[in-house]
Amino acid sequence: MGRRAPSAIRREVRLFVPLISKSTETRAEGYVFREWGEALRRSEAIIRRRFIVPVVIDPGYDGNPAGYKQMQEGLRTFQFGFAPEGRPDASLRTALTEEIRAMRRKEEA
């Protein structure tokens, strides 16, 4: 998305999936944090549907996001998905499939 990201997040993105990993923990600053913040601001205006689905991609993730200190606090309020090494587990696949189907139903209505 690059430099267009904040604008796209405000207007075009329908499902925001921030990837959380040890790699993001090594950064003191970065564009990714600006994107996360923009998505959090937009999510405040969205009701009755999921907009943010944070996904942890580290294989050793134990289900507790507290170990990720660089992540904005607001992201911690969402239900996390798990995709070790980028491969979504069954629960995440189901959740994303349901969200995409719901979006398509709204488009067709």
Residue pairs with C-beta under 8 A, 6 or more apart in sequence:
1 8
1 35
5 31
5 34
5 35
5 38
6 34
6 35
6 38
9 16
9 35
9 38
9 39
9 42
10 38
10 42
13 39
13 42
14 51
14 103
15 50
15 51
15 53
15 96
15 99
15 100
15 103
16 39
16 42
16 43
16 51
16 52
16 53
17 52
17 53
17 54
17 55
17 81
17 96
18 32
18 35
18 36
18 39
18 52
18 54
18 55
18 75
19 55
19 56
19 57
20 54
20 55
20 56
20 57
20 58
20 65
20 68
20 71
20 75
20 80
21 56
21 57
21 58
22 58
24 30
24 32
24 68
24 70
24 71
25 68
25 69
25 70
27 33
27 70
33 70
33 72
36 71
36 72
36 75
37 72
39 51
39 52
40 52
40 72
40 74
40 75
42 51
43 51
43 52
43 74
49 99
49 102
50 78
50 95
50 99
52 75
52 78
53 78
53 79
53 81
53 92
53 95
53 96
53 99
54 65
54 71
54 75
54 78
54 80
54 81
55 80
55 81
55 82
55 83
55 88
55 92
56 65
56 68
56 80
56 81
56 82
56 83
57 83
57 84
57 85
57 86
58 84
59 84
59 85
61 82
61 84
63 80
63 82
65 71
65 75
65 76
65 80
66 76
79 95
81 88
81 89
81 91
81 92
81 95
81 96
82 88
82 89
82 91
82 92
83 89
83 92
88 96
